[in-house]
């Protein structure tokens, strides 16, 4: 059994890896679109050429927006103080409930640490908002399911 800090570090690192992978994917997408835009030369295709460039510009804009969102998510993750001991659920908390386990940080799906399954969730998600500021013993009613908070650290 890992210590609380080791568990929290493991969860944090998995979230960090998730962000880095997303960041890399989006940067590669942007590079690919940029290369396609650069290699597009005026041809005799006329309107077809302009439509192709416009579609690439739209794709580039979407990818840049995704990059901006990932940067914001990365900034949220950086705000987590792994050494902070808490009694109420907040950013960086590990939360055990009678239903599921959670790591409050970023939305990264299901992650496994110390042979336990956790949902990595952002504090502004519906379940994150329901858990916020709760403490051990509090009950939460989420989607018609009532569950109890068993541990918070």
KEKE-3310 file (N, C-alpha, C; in steps of 0.2 Angstrom, whole numbers, plus 5000, padded with zeros to 4 digits):
npx = (5004:5003:5009:4999:5004:5012:5003:4995:5004:5006:4994:4993:5004:5000:4989:4996:5004:4993:4989:5001:5002:4990:4993:5005:4999:4990:4999:5006:4995:4992:5005:5004:4993:4998:5009:5001:4994:5005:5010:5001:4998:4994:4984:4977:4965:4956:4942:4940:4953:4953:4942:4948:4959:4952:4945:4956:4961:4950:4951:4964:4961:4952:4961:4970:4962:4960:4972:4974:4965:4970:4982:4977:4971:4983:4989:4980:4982:4995:4993:4990:4995:5004:5008:4999:4988:4972:4955:4943:4935:4944:4954:4966:4963:4961:4948:4939:4924:4908:4904:4913:4930:4940:4950:4953:4957:4960:4950:4952:4948:4947:4959:4972:4979:4990:4984:4970:4955:4952:4943:4948:4944:4939:4937:4926:4917:4901:4900:4912:4908:4898:4905:4914:4920:4915:4916:4923:4911:4900:4886:4882:4871:4870:4864:4853:4859:4864:4878:4892:4905:4920:4934:4946:4960)
npy = (4994:5011:5026:5041:5052:5047:5040:5051:5058:5049:5048:5062:5062:5054:5061:5072:5066:5062:5075:5080:5070:5074:5087:5085:5078:5088:5098:5091:5089:5103:5106:5097:5103:5115:5112:5107:5118:5127:5119:5120:5126:5139:5133:5128:5124:5134:5138:5127:5125:5136:5133:5122:5127:5136:5127:5120:5131:5133:5121:5123:5134:5127:5118:5126:5132:5121:5119:5130:5127:5116:5121:5129:5119:5112:5123:5123:5110:5113:5121:5112:5108:5095:5092:5097:5095:5091:5093:5095:5093:5098:5106:5095:5085:5069:5058:5046:5037:5029:5025:5027:5032:5047:5059:5075:5086:5087:5083:5068:5055:5038:5032:5022:5018:5012:4999:5003:5010:5026:5041:5054:5070:5086:5101:5109:5101:5093:5082:5086:5098:5095:5087:5097:5106:5097:5085:5071:5059:5066:5066:5064:5068:5062:5062:5054:5045:5041:5044:5041:5051:5044:5045:5058:5067)
npz = (5000:4995:5002:5006:5000:4990:4982:4978:4970:4960:4954:4950:4941:4931:4926:4921:4911:4903:4898:4892:4881:4874:4871:4863:4852:4847:4844:4833:4824:4821:4815:4804:4797:4794:4786:4775:4771:4767:4757:4748:4732:4721:4709:4693:4697:4704:4711:4718:4724:4733:4741:4747:4754:4763:4771:4777:4784:4793:4800:4806:4814:4823:4829:4835:4845:4853:4857:4865:4875:4881:4886:4896:4904:4908:4915:4926:4932:4936:4947:4958:4974:4980:4992:5001:5014:5016:5023:5017:5001:4987:4974:4969:4978:4984:4984:4992:4990:4994:4982:4971:4967:4967:4959:4961:4949:4934:4920:4915:4913:4917:4929:4935:4950:4962:4962:4962:4955:4949:4946:4936:4938:4934:4944:4940:4934:4934:4944:4951:4956:4965:4974:4979:4993:5002:5016:5025:5029:5024:5014:4996:4983:4968:4952:4955:4964:4980:4989:5000:5007:5011:5013:5012:5006)
capx = (5000:5007:5007:4995:5008:5014:4997:4993:5009:5005:4988:4995:5009:4996:4985:5001:5005:4987:4989:5007:5000:4985:4997:5009:4994:4987:5004:5007:4990:4994:5010:5002:4989:5002:5012:4997:4993:5011:5012:4995:5000:4989:4983:4971:4958:4952:4937:4942:4959:4951:4938:4953:4963:4947:4944:4962:4961:4945:4954:4969:4958:4950:4967:4973:4958:4961:4979:4973:4961:4975:4987:4973:4971:4989:4989:4976:4986:5001:4991:4990:5000:5003:5010:4994:4984:4965:4950:4937:4937:4946:4958:4971:4961:4960:4942:4936:4917:4905:4902:4919:4936:4941:4956:4951:4962:4958:4946:4957:4945:4948:4966:4973:4985:4990:4978:4963:4953:4950:4941:4951:4939:4940:4932:4921:4912:4895:4902:4917:4905:4894:4910:4918:4920:4912:4921:4922:4905:4895:4883:4881:4866:4872:4861:4848:4862:4867:4885:4895:4912:4924:4941:4948:4967)
capy = (5000:5017:5032:5045:5057:5043:5039:5057:5059:5044:5051:5068:5061:5051:5067:5076:5062:5063:5082:5080:5067:5078:5092:5082:5076:5094:5101:5087:5091:5110:5106:5094:5107:5121:5110:5107:5125:5129:5116:5122:5132:5141:5129:5130:5122:5139:5138:5120:5127:5141:5129:5118:5132:5138:5121:5120:5137:5131:5115:5126:5137:5123:5115:5131:5133:5115:5120:5135:5124:5111:5125:5131:5113:5111:5128:5121:5105:5116:5124:5107:5107:5088:5091:5100:5090:5094:5089:5096:5092:5104:5105:5091:5080:5062:5057:5039:5037:5023:5023:5028:5035:5052:5063:5081:5090:5088:5078:5063:5049:5033:5030:5017:5019:5007:4994:5006:5014:5033:5045:5060:5074:5093:5103:5112:5096:5092:5078:5090:5103:5091:5085:5103:5108:5091:5082:5064:5058:5070:5062:5067:5065:5064:5058:5050:5040:5044:5040:5044:5052:5040:5048:5064:5069)
capz = (5000:4995:5006:5003:4995:4984:4978:4975:4965:4955:4951:4947:4935:4925:4923:4918:4905:4899:4895:4888:4875:4871:4869:4857:4847:4844:4840:4827:4820:4819:4810:4798:4793:4792:4780:4770:4769:4764:4751:4743:4728:4716:4703:4689:4700:4705:4717:4722:4728:4738:4746:4751:4759:4768:4775:4781:4789:4799:4804:4810:4820:4828:4832:4839:4850:4857:4860:4870:4881:4884:4890:4902:4908:4911:4921:4932:4935:4940:4954:4963:4979:4982:4999:5005:5018:5017:5026:5013:4994:4983:4969:4971:4983:4983:4987:4992:4992:4994:4975:4967:4970:4963:4960:4958:4945:4927:4917:4911:4913:4922:4929:4940:4955:4968:4960:4963:4950:4951:4940:4936:4936:4935:4949:4938:4931:4938:4950:4955:4960:4970:4979:4982:5000:5006:5020:5027:5032:5020:5008:4990:4979:4961:4947:4959:4968:4986:4991:5006:5007:5016:5014:5008:5007)
cpx = (5004:5005:5003:4998:5010:5008:4995:4998:5008:4999:4990:4999:5005:4991:4990:5003:5000:4988:4995:5005:4995:4989:5001:5004:4992:4993:5006:5001:4991:4999:5008:4997:4993:5006:5008:4995:4999:5012:5006:4998:4994:4989:4978:4964:4954:4948:4939:4948:4957:4947:4943:4956:4958:4946:4950:4963:4956:4948:4960:4967:4956:4956:4970:4969:4959:4967:4978:4970:4966:4980:4983:4973:4977:4991:4986:4980:4992:4999:4990:4996:4999:5005:5004:4990:4977:4960:4943:4940:4938:4951:4964:4969:4960:4954:4940:4928:4914:4904:4909:4924:4937:4947:4954:4957:4959:4954:4951:4954:4947:4956:4967:4980:4984:4984:4971:4961:4950:4947:4944:4946:4941:4935:4926:4916:4906:4897:4907:4914:4901:4899:4913:4915:4916:4918:4919:4915:4899:4892:4882:4876:4868:4868:4857:4852:4865:4873:4888:4903:4916:4931:4943:4955:4970)
cpy = (5006:5022:5036:5050:5053:5042:5045:5059:5055:5046:5057:5067:5058:5056:5071:5072:5063:5070:5082:5076:5071:5084:5090:5081:5083:5098:5098:5089:5098:5110:5103:5099:5113:5119:5109:5114:5128:5125:5117:5127:5133:5137:5131:5127:5128:5139:5132:5122:5131:5138:5125:5122:5134:5133:5120:5125:5136:5126:5118:5130:5133:5120:5120:5133:5127:5116:5125:5132:5119:5115:5127:5125:5112:5116:5126:5115:5108:5119:5119:5107:5100:5087:5094:5095:5094:5090:5090:5095:5098:5102:5101:5085:5073:5060:5049:5040:5030:5020:5022:5032:5041:5056:5070:5085:5092:5082:5074:5056:5044:5032:5025:5018:5015:5002:4996:5010:5021:5036:5052:5065:5082:5096:5107:5107:5095:5088:5082:5095:5101:5089:5091:5104:5103:5088:5074:5063:5061:5065:5067:5064:5067:5059:5052:5044:5044:5040:5044:5045:5048:5042:5054:5066:5072)
cpz = (5000:5000:5002:4998:4989:4979:4974:4969:4959:4951:4947:4940:4929:4922:4919:4911:4900:4895:4890:4881:4871:4867:4862:4851:4843:4841:4834:4822:4817:4814:4804:4794:4790:4786:4774:4767:4765:4757:4745:4739:4723:4710:4699:4691:4703:4712:4721:4727:4734:4743:4750:4756:4764:4773:4780:4786:4795:4803:4809:4815:4825:4832:4837:4845:4855:4861:4866:4876:4884:4888:4896:4907:4912:4916:4927:4936:4939:4946:4959:4967:4982:4989:5004:5008:5019:5020:5022:5006:4991:4978:4972:4976:4980:4987:4986:4994:4992:4987:4971:4970:4965:4964:4957:4955:4939:4925:4912:4911:4918:4923:4935:4944:4961:4968:4962:4957:4953:4945:4941:4934:4937:4940:4947:4934:4936:4945:4954:4959:4965:4976:4983:4989:5005:5011:5022:5031:5028:5015:5002:4986:4972:4956:4950:4963:4974:4988:4996:5005:5013:5018:5010:5011:5001)
residu = (UNK:UNK:UNK:UNK:UNK:UNK:UNK:UNK:UNK:UNK:UNK:UNK:UNK:UNK:UNK:UNK:UNK:UNK:UNK:UNK:UNK:UNK:UNK:UNK:UNK:UNK:UNK:UNK:UNK:UNK:UNK:UNK:UNK:UNK:UNK:UNK:UNK:UNK:UNK:UNK:UNK:UNK:UNK:UNK:UNK:UNK:UNK:UNK:UNK:UNK:UNK:UNK:UNK:UNK:UNK:UNK:UNK:UNK:UNK:UNK:UNK:UNK:UNK:UNK:UNK:UNK:UNK:UNK:UNK:UNK:UNK:UNK:UNK:UNK:UNK:UNK:UNK:UNK:UNK:UNK:UNK:UNK:UNK:UNK:UNK:UNK:UNK:UNK:UNK:UNK:UNK:UNK:UNK:UNK:UNK:UNK:UNK:UNK:UNK:UNK:UNK:UNK:UNK:UNK:UNK:UNK:UNK:UNK:UNK:UNK:UNK:UNK:UNK:UNK:UNK:UNK:UNK:UNK:UNK:UNK:UNK:UNK:UNK:UNK:UNK:UNK:UNK:UNK:UNK:UNK:UNK:UNK:UNK:UNK:UNK:UNK:UNK:UNK:UNK:UNK:UNK:UNK:UNK:UNK:UNK:UNK:UNK:UNK:UNK:UNK:UNK:UNK:UNK)
# end
